[in-house]
Amino acid sequence: MKARRMSIRRALMDKINFKNKAGIKMDITLKKIEKEEQEILHNLMQFYIYDFSQFISSIELDVDGKYKPFELDAYWSDPSRAAYFIKINTQLAGFVLLSKNLSDIYHIEEFFVMRKYNGKGIGKSAALQIFDMYRGKWEITQVERNYPAQAFWRSIIKSYTTDNFTERYDDKHHSIQMFNNSDY
């Protein structure tokens, strides 16, 4: 079963077209974000919050024309958290923030791919890389009205786990997919 899952994941990665319009190969990588790069992450998060504001009406700009920054210090002080830039070659394309709770369950706290890269396999590649880097129980949550994110995560998790996952909705109508990749 483990060998079969490995070959399925390799096939998933092979299906993703990693070439730009000029036919130049695009290397999708995750780069751990250093504390000194926190400002770059805050800058990228402005795009993320803007995109996310369509799903949560309470998100508003501050008087300075920016969205309130996230509190990120824990990503450099707490070993149960990690932050990564998603890069295409050397170009920033997004970020992933993840955590592991006291029950040893991994969570994607925030996941963002810049809109110009949507539908090109960048997010899929980043998600598969994160899953392969962190083995164990996972819960991936999406807000109620974020149907594109729900479809994205269901599709990736279904393929990654060969349909070996469960899904539930919490009291806030968040969609939550759960799986365990310890044996993959």
C-alpha positions in Angstrom: 0.0 0.0 0.0 2.8 2.4 0.9 4.5 1.8 -2.5 1.2 2.4 -4.3 0.7 5.7 -2.5 4.2 6.8 -3.4 3.7 6.1 -7.0 0.3 7.9 -7.0 2.0 11.0 -5.4 4.7 10.9 -8.0 2.1 10.7 -10.7 0.2 13.6 -9.2 3.4 15.7 -9.3 4.1 14.7 -12.9 0.7 15.8 -14.0 1.3 19.3 -12.8 2.6 21.4 -15.7 5.6 23.3 -14.3 6.4 25.4 -17.4 5.6 29.0 -18.0 4.1 30.3 -21.3 7.6 30.5 -22.8 8.1 26.8 -22.0 10.6 27.5 -19.3 10.7 25.0 -16.4 9.3 26.4 -13.1 10.7 24.9 -9.9 8.1 25.1 -7.1 9.8 25.1 -3.8 9.1 25.8 -0.1 11.5 28.0 1.7 11.4 28.3 5.5 10.8 31.9 6.4 13.4 33.4 8.6 12.4 35.9 11.3 14.3 38.6 9.4 11.9 38.0 6.5 8.8 38.7 8.6 8.1 42.0 6.8 8.0 40.3 3.4 5.5 37.8 4.8 3.4 40.7 6.2 3.5 42.3 2.8 2.3 39.2 1.1 -0.4 38.8 3.7 -2.0 42.0 2.6 -2.9 40.3 -0.7 -4.1 37.2 1.2 -6.3 39.3 3.5 -7.7 41.2 0.6 -8.6 38.0 -1.2 -10.0 36.5 2.0 -12.2 39.5 2.7 -14.8 38.3 0.1 -15.6 35.4 2.5 -15.6 37.3 5.8 -17.4 40.6 5.7 -16.0 41.8 9.0 -12.5 42.2 7.5 -11.9 46.0 7.0 -9.0 48.2 6.2 -7.4 50.2 9.0 -7.3 54.0 8.8 -3.8 53.7 7.2 -5.2 51.8 4.2 -3.7 48.5 5.3 -5.2 45.4 6.8 -4.4 44.7 10.4 -1.2 42.5 10.5 -1.3 39.0 11.8 0.6 38.2 15.0 3.4 36.1 13.6 6.0 35.9 16.4 5.0 32.4 17.4 6.2 31.1 14.0 9.8 31.8 15.1 9.5 31.1 18.8 7.2 28.0 19.0 8.6 24.8 17.6 5.1 23.5 16.9 4.6 26.2 14.2 6.3 26.7 10.8 6.2 29.3 8.1 7.2 28.8 4.4 7.3 30.9 1.3 6.1 29.3 -1.8 8.5 30.1 -4.6 8.6 29.6 -8.3 12.3 29.6 -9.2 13.3 32.7 -7.2 10.0 34.5 -7.4 7.6 34.7 -4.4 4.3 33.1 -5.2 2.7 32.7 -1.8 3.1 31.2 1.7 2.1 28.4 4.0 1.6 28.7 7.8 1.2 25.5 9.7 0.9 24.3 13.3 0.8 21.1 15.3 -1.6 21.2 18.3 -1.3 19.5 21.7 -3.1 16.4 20.3 -0.3 16.1 17.7 -2.6 17.1 14.8 -1.1 19.3 12.0 -3.2 22.2 10.7 -2.7 24.5 7.8 -3.2 27.9 9.5 -3.0 30.0 6.4 -2.3 29.0 2.8 -2.0 31.5 0.0 -1.0 31.5 -3.7 -1.0 34.7 -5.6 -4.0 34.9 -7.9 -1.9 35.1 -11.1 -0.7 31.5 -10.3 -4.1 30.0 -9.6 -5.0 26.9 -11.6 -1.3 26.3 -12.6 -0.6 23.6 -10.0 1.5 25.8 -7.8 -0.8 25.4 -4.7 -1.1 21.7 -5.3 2.7 21.2 -5.5 3.1 23.3 -2.3 0.4 21.3 -0.4 1.9 17.9 -1.5 5.3 19.1 -0.4 4.0 20.2 3.0 2.2 16.9 3.5 5.3 14.9 2.7 7.5 17.1 5.0 5.2 16.6 8.0 3.9 13.1 8.7 1.0 12.4 11.1 -2.6 13.3 11.6 -3.9 16.3 9.7 -7.0 18.5 9.8 -7.4 21.1 7.0 -10.2 23.7 7.7 -11.9 26.1 5.3 -14.4 28.8 6.2 -18.0 28.3 5.3 -18.3 30.3 2.1 -14.9 29.7 0.7 -16.1 27.1 -1.9 -12.9 27.4 -4.1 -10.7 26.5 -1.1 -13.0 23.6 -0.1 -12.9 22.2 -3.7 -9.1 22.7 -3.8 -8.4 20.9 -0.5 -10.9 18.1 -1.1 -9.3 17.3 -4.5 -5.7 17.4 -3.3 -6.4 15.3 -0.1 -8.6 12.8 -2.0 -5.7 12.2 -4.5 -3.0 12.3 -1.9 -4.7 9.8 0.4 -6.3 7.7 -2.4 -9.7 8.7 -1.0 -8.7 7.7 2.6 -9.9 10.8 4.4 -12.9 11.9 6.3 -14.7 15.2 6.3 -16.9 17.0 8.8 -18.4 20.4 9.4 -18.0 22.2 12.8 -20.6 24.4 14.5 -19.4 27.4 12.5 -20.0 25.4 9.2 -16.3 25.2 8.5 -15.4 22.3 6.3 -12.7 20.1 7.8 -10.9 17.3 6.0 -9.0 14.8 8.2 -6.4 12.2 7.3 -3.3 10.5 8.6 -0.2 10.2 6.4 2.1 8.5 9.0 2.4 5.4 6.9 2.8 7.0 3.5 
